[in-house]
Amino acid sequence: MLTKTEINKIDSHQMYQIYDSWHDLAKQSFENKLKKFEKKDIEHVVFAGMGGSGTVGDIISSVLSKTELHTTIVKGYRLPRDIDDNTLIVATSIMGNTDETLSIAKSSINSPAKFISFSSGGLLEKFSTNNNQEHYHIEMNHSPRASLIDYLYSILNVLEELLPIKKYEMQESIDKLYNIQKIINTDNLTDTNPSLNLAYWIKEIPLVYYPWGLHSAAIRFKNSLQENSKNHIIIEDIIEACHNGIVAWEKNSNIQPILLQGYEDNPKTIERWKLIKEMFIEKKIEYHEIFSENGNILSKLVCLIYLLDFSSIYHAVINKIDPTPVTPIDEIKKKLSFS
């Protein structure tokens, strides 16, 4: 099994230390005395952000999917056309210099929507301040992706009076982070650690099947495995895959299926899980199962993301890869012409 000495040696910037403290960071961020967004007439929230910054919008949009508050995720340069004076635009760029998010911020000036932004500084903070727009300075912890938990609970904190998420649901998610932290952190490098077990199991290219409600967790795992362990990964909605993607299993492959299942999935989704497992067993295809925690959707998502993110760090270290550097991203950013 992996040792703490190996992790310290290969994870040269000690990303794992941030993940060892995710519960404490979530609790602190949610309890910080941040100015609340108090507008009561908001019917539509637009979340703008890329990469780790964009994950916040993915999660909150998933949590709100069964409520009457409409959400839109923007991962690009243009605002949706259906914004009005009952729209709130939430722009997040953890480093503060994301070109796409800055473009959205500039477009918002001439729109009827309300606007708030979150960053650790950079051009987004400067732009928001210069244009008298509400900005929240949240320090970055290690890197944008490792800072997800700080930003998620800070934004939940600020939007607490707007979002139809009960305070006890947010508290439950923090409590469950504490429970899972004890199992998956680097003080438990044993075969009882599900993050470490998954990291060892992945040898080739994983294909993650997920139900729509866990879409944000699947996207985040894709991003984290790509950035941290520099590994290709595919994700597919399980229902959609049953109409097309599963046909590819007729052919031998080095793809490894991972079944990302929700506690109390829809009965028809559970039926699909049963059928696809039977197909894998019949074809002698090994698969790995990951189950969400029970509880509300926020608890399910943050705990899944925590488990899967930690697995991507362990996978990197097992394969002698430093999880922190993202050289190709840095090179692309240097070559981009900023608007």
Secondary structure, DSSP 4 states (H G I P E B T S, - for coil): ---HHHHHHHSTT-HHHHHHTHHHHHHHHHHS-PPPP--S---EEEEE--HHHHHHHHHHHHHTTTSSSEEEEE-SS---TT--TTEEEEEEESSS--HHHHHHHHHHTTSSSEEEEEESSHHHHHHHHHTT-EEEE----SSTTTTHHHHHHHHHHHTTTTSS--HHHHHHHHHHHHHHHHHHSTT--STT-HHHHHHHH--SEEEEEE-GGGHHHHHHHHHHHHHHH----EEEEHHHHTTTGGGGGGS--SEEEEEEE-TT--HHHHHHHHHHHHHHHHTT---EEEEPPSS-HHHHHHHHHHHHHHHHHHHHHHTT--SS--HHHHHHHHHSPP-
